[in-house]
């Protein structure tokens, strides 16, 4: 392996699988020209090769290697789905589970890389969809899909993925933040405020990228000039981000609506927050 020593976790996996395989009689073709035996041998050799190659590539945390690892491991996972546990492959289910978990990890890292570092939304969306095809009930994939769908202009899909994320993990604050965002868009200001107030700081700490979350709200405000979105960004900053910036944004919201009574519930909240220093 040319890129340096393997991590112990990968090395131990390979040693264990190789040791198990070498104990099996299938590696000694006892009857020449036996198609069934050859098929078993060739299938296992292909699987082992894909496993070794995919897991090794995944240890090099550079884009091209992780992308290549995903392609290899997707091929391996598809191959393993065609097989059933038997005497030739008794640990099939554990190997398949390990491959799927490695794919999930790499899907997650690639979509984060493309969205956060490269700002390549199409690539981030692609790896989110791959993850959802592998594990439809994955919370992070559904939550990311809701954000990416919104940024791609598909509000219906964004709301669908948010509902699914909330169903999977109702204790996570991110779907509630997303639902409050949709309420602000729809003019349901009371509903948005209720959802915001149900978010506790301990829920947010270490579980959300609040800066990125607020950026999405501000990007929509810049695009639509909806005052409620400036309120949303200000409220989130005040409680979970930059409090001084939040105060400035909330004050800007108050000036922007110029006494519009449709925002009364939000104005009352702003007044309560800004009088406390």
C-alpha positions as CSV (number, residue, x, y, z in Angstrom):
1,X,0.0,0.0,0.0
2,X,1.8,3.0,-1.3
3,X,0.3,5.8,0.8
4,X,1.8,4.7,4.1
5,X,0.7,2.3,6.9
6,X,-2.9,1.3,7.2
7,X,-4.9,2.5,10.2
8,X,-5.1,-0.4,12.7
9,X,-8.9,-0.6,12.3
10,X,-8.6,-1.2,8.6
11,X,-5.6,-3.5,9.0
12,X,-7.4,-5.7,11.6
13,X,-10.4,-6.0,9.3
14,X,-8.3,-7.2,6.4
15,X,-6.3,-9.6,8.5
16,X,-9.5,-11.1,10.0
17,X,-11.2,-11.5,6.6
18,X,-8.1,-13.0,5.0
19,X,-7.6,-15.4,7.9
20,X,-11.2,-16.5,7.7
21,X,-11.0,-17.0,3.9
22,X,-7.8,-18.9,4.0
23,X,-9.3,-21.5,6.3
24,X,-12.0,-22.4,3.8
25,X,-11.7,-25.2,1.3
26,X,-13.1,-23.0,-1.5
27,X,-9.6,-21.7,-2.0
28,X,-8.5,-25.2,-3.0
29,X,-10.3,-26.0,-6.2
30,X,-10.7,-29.8,-5.7
31,X,-12.6,-30.5,-8.9
32,X,-11.2,-28.9,-12.0
33,X,-13.6,-27.3,-14.4
34,X,-16.3,-27.0,-11.8
35,X,-18.2,-23.9,-12.8
36,X,-19.9,-23.5,-9.4
37,X,-16.7,-23.7,-7.5
38,X,-15.0,-21.2,-9.8
39,X,-17.9,-18.9,-9.4
40,X,-17.6,-19.0,-5.6
41,X,-13.9,-18.4,-5.7
42,X,-14.0,-15.6,-8.3
43,X,-16.9,-13.9,-6.4
44,X,-15.0,-13.9,-3.1
45,X,-11.8,-12.7,-4.7
46,X,-13.6,-9.8,-6.3
47,X,-15.4,-9.0,-3.0
48,X,-12.1,-9.1,-1.1
49,X,-10.3,-7.0,-3.7
50,X,-13.0,-4.3,-3.7
51,X,-13.1,-4.3,0.1
52,X,-9.3,-3.9,0.4
53,X,-9.2,-1.2,-2.4
54,X,-12.2,0.8,-1.2
55,X,-11.2,0.9,2.5
56,X,-7.6,1.7,1.7
57,X,-8.7,4.6,-0.7
58,X,-11.0,5.9,2.0
59,X,-8.1,6.4,4.4
60,X,-6.6,9.1,2.1
61,X,-8.8,12.2,2.9
62,X,-8.4,13.9,-0.4
63,X,-11.3,14.5,-2.7
64,X,-10.2,12.3,-5.6
65,X,-9.4,9.3,-3.3
66,X,-12.6,9.6,-1.3
67,X,-14.7,9.8,-4.5
68,X,-12.8,6.8,-5.9
69,X,-13.4,4.9,-2.6
70,X,-17.2,5.6,-2.9
71,X,-17.3,4.2,-6.4
72,X,-15.5,1.0,-5.3
73,X,-17.5,0.5,-2.2
74,X,-20.8,1.2,-4.1
75,X,-19.8,-1.6,-6.5
76,X,-19.0,-3.9,-3.5
77,X,-22.2,-3.1,-1.7
78,X,-24.2,-3.9,-4.8
79,X,-22.3,-7.2,-5.2
80,X,-23.0,-8.1,-1.5
81,X,-26.7,-7.4,-1.9
82,X,-26.8,-10.3,-4.5
83,X,-25.5,-12.8,-2.0
84,X,-26.9,-14.7,1.0
85,X,-25.0,-15.9,4.1
86,X,-23.8,-19.5,3.6
87,X,-20.8,-21.7,4.5
88,X,-18.7,-19.9,1.9
89,X,-19.5,-16.5,3.4
90,X,-20.9,-16.8,6.9
91,X,-20.1,-13.2,7.9
92,X,-21.8,-11.6,4.9
93,X,-24.2,-9.5,6.9
94,X,-21.5,-8.0,9.1
95,X,-19.3,-7.2,6.1
96,X,-22.2,-5.7,4.3
97,X,-23.1,-3.6,7.3
98,X,-19.5,-2.4,7.6
99,X,-19.3,-1.4,3.9
100,X,-22.6,0.5,4.2
101,X,-21.4,2.4,7.3
102,X,-18.2,3.3,5.5
103,X,-20.2,4.6,2.5
104,X,-22.4,6.7,4.9
105,X,-19.3,8.3,6.4
106,X,-17.8,9.1,3.0
107,X,-21.1,10.4,1.6
108,X,-21.4,12.7,4.7
109,X,-17.8,14.0,4.3
110,X,-18.2,14.6,0.6
111,X,-21.4,16.5,0.8
112,X,-19.9,18.6,3.7
113,X,-16.8,19.2,1.6
114,X,-18.7,20.3,-1.5
115,X,-21.2,22.5,0.4
116,X,-19.1,24.1,3.1
117,X,-15.7,24.3,1.4
118,X,-16.3,24.3,-2.4
119,X,-19.9,25.7,-2.6
120,X,-20.7,23.1,-5.2
121,X,-24.4,22.5,-4.5
122,X,-25.0,20.0,-7.3
123,X,-22.3,17.7,-6.0
124,X,-23.5,18.0,-2.4
125,X,-27.0,17.2,-3.6
126,X,-25.8,14.1,-5.5
127,X,-24.0,12.6,-2.5
128,X,-27.0,13.4,-0.3
129,X,-29.2,11.5,-2.7
130,X,-26.8,8.5,-2.8
131,X,-26.9,8.4,1.0
132,X,-30.7,8.5,1.1
133,X,-30.8,5.6,-1.4
134,X,-28.6,3.6,0.9
135,X,-30.3,4.6,4.1
136,X,-33.6,6.4,3.7
137,X,-34.0,6.9,7.4
138,X,-30.7,8.7,8.0
139,X,-31.4,11.9,9.9
140,X,-28.5,13.9,8.7
141,X,-29.1,13.1,5.0
142,X,-32.7,14.1,5.2
143,X,-31.9,17.3,7.1
144,X,-29.1,18.2,4.6
145,X,-31.4,17.3,1.7
146,X,-34.0,19.8,3.0
147,X,-31.5,22.6,2.9
148,X,-30.0,21.7,-0.5
149,X,-33.5,21.3,-2.0
150,X,-34.4,24.8,-0.8
151,X,-31.3,26.3,-2.2
152,X,-32.0,24.5,-5.5
153,X,-35.4,26.1,-5.6
154,X,-37.5,23.1,-4.7
155,X,-39.6,24.2,-1.7
156,X,-41.9,21.2,-1.9
157,X,-39.0,18.8,-1.6
158,X,-37.4,20.9,1.1
159,X,-40.5,20.8,3.3
160,X,-40.8,17.0,2.7
161,X,-37.3,16.3,3.8
162,X,-37.7,18.5,6.8
163,X,-40.8,16.6,7.9
164,X,-38.9,13.3,7.5
165,X,-35.9,14.6,9.5
166,X,-38.3,15.7,12.3
167,X,-40.0,12.3,12.3
168,X,-36.6,10.4,12.5
169,X,-35.2,12.6,15.3
170,X,-37.8,14.8,16.9
171,X,-35.4,15.9,19.6
172,X,-32.9,17.5,17.2
173,X,-33.5,21.3,16.9
174,X,-32.5,21.6,13.2
175,X,-35.9,20.5,11.7
176,X,-37.7,22.9,14.1
177,X,-35.4,25.7,12.9
178,X,-36.2,24.7,9.3
179,X,-40.0,24.6,10.1
180,X,-39.8,28.0,11.7
181,X,-38.1,29.3,8.6
182,X,-40.9,28.0,6.5
183,X,-43.4,29.6,8.9
184,X,-41.7,33.0,8.4
185,X,-41.9,32.5,4.6
186,X,-45.6,31.6,4.8
187,X,-46.5,34.5,7.2
188,X,-47.2,32.2,10.1
189,X,-45.3,34.4,12.5
190,X,-46.8,33.1,15.7
191,X,-46.0,29.5,14.7
192,X,-42.4,30.5,13.9
193,X,-41.9,32.2,17.2
194,X,-43.3,29.2,19.1
195,X,-40.9,26.9,17.4
196,X,-38.0,29.2,18.0
197,X,-38.8,29.5,21.7
198,X,-38.9,25.7,22.0
199,X,-35.3,25.5,21.1
200,X,-32.9,25.2,24.1
201,X,-29.3,26.3,24.0
202,X,-28.1,22.8,25.2
203,X,-29.9,21.3,22.2
204,X,-28.0,23.5,19.8
205,X,-24.5,23.4,21.3
206,X,-22.3,21.0,19.3
207,X,-25.2,19.7,17.2
208,X,-25.7,22.5,14.7
209,X,-23.7,24.8,12.5
210,X,-25.6,27.9,13.5
211,X,-23.5,30.2,11.4
212,X,-24.4,28.2,8.3
213,X,-28.0,28.0,9.4
214,X,-28.3,31.8,9.8
215,X,-26.5,32.3,6.5
216,X,-29.3,30.4,4.7
217,X,-31.9,32.6,6.4
218,X,-30.0,35.8,5.4
219,X,-29.5,34.6,1.9
220,X,-33.3,34.2,1.5
221,X,-33.8,37.7,3.1
222,X,-31.3,39.2,0.6
223,X,-33.2,37.6,-2.2
224,X,-36.8,38.4,-1.1
225,X,-36.5,41.3,1.3
226,X,-39.0,39.7,3.6
227,X,-38.7,41.5,7.0
228,X,-39.7,38.3,8.9
229,X,-36.5,36.7,7.7
230,X,-34.4,39.4,9.1
231,X,-36.2,38.8,12.4
232,X,-35.4,35.1,12.1
233,X,-31.7,35.7,11.5
234,X,-31.6,38.3,14.3
235,X,-33.5,36.1,16.8
236,X,-31.1,33.1,16.1
237,X,-28.0,35.3,16.4
238,X,-29.3,36.9,19.6
239,X,-29.8,33.5,21.3
240,X,-27.3,31.2,19.7
241,X,-24.7,33.3,17.8
242,X,-23.5,36.8,17.8
243,X,-25.8,38.6,20.3
244,X,-24.7,42.1,19.3
245,X,-25.3,41.4,15.6
246,X,-28.6,39.8,16.5
247,X,-29.6,43.0,18.3
248,X,-28.7,45.1,15.2
249,X,-30.7,42.8,13.0
250,X,-33.7,42.8,15.2
251,X,-33.6,46.6,15.4
252,X,-33.3,46.7,11.6
253,X,-36.4,44.5,11.4
254,X,-38.4,47.0,13.5
255,X,-37.3,49.9,11.3
256,X,-38.1,48.0,8.2
257,X,-41.8,47.1,9.0
258,X,-42.5,50.7,10.1
259,X,-45.5,49.8,12.3
260,X,-47.0,47.2,10.1
261,X,-49.6,45.5,12.4
262,X,-49.3,42.1,10.7
263,X,-45.9,41.7,12.5
264,X,-47.3,42.5,16.0
265,X,-46.3,39.2,17.6
266,X,-42.7,39.6,16.3
267,X,-42.5,43.2,17.3
268,X,-43.5,42.3,20.8
269,X,-40.7,39.8,20.9
270,X,-38.2,42.3,19.6
271,X,-39.2,44.9,22.2
272,X,-38.8,42.3,25.0
273,X,-35.4,41.3,23.8
274,X,-34.0,44.8,23.1
275,X,-35.0,46.2,26.4
276,X,-32.9,43.6,28.2
277,X,-29.3,44.4,28.2
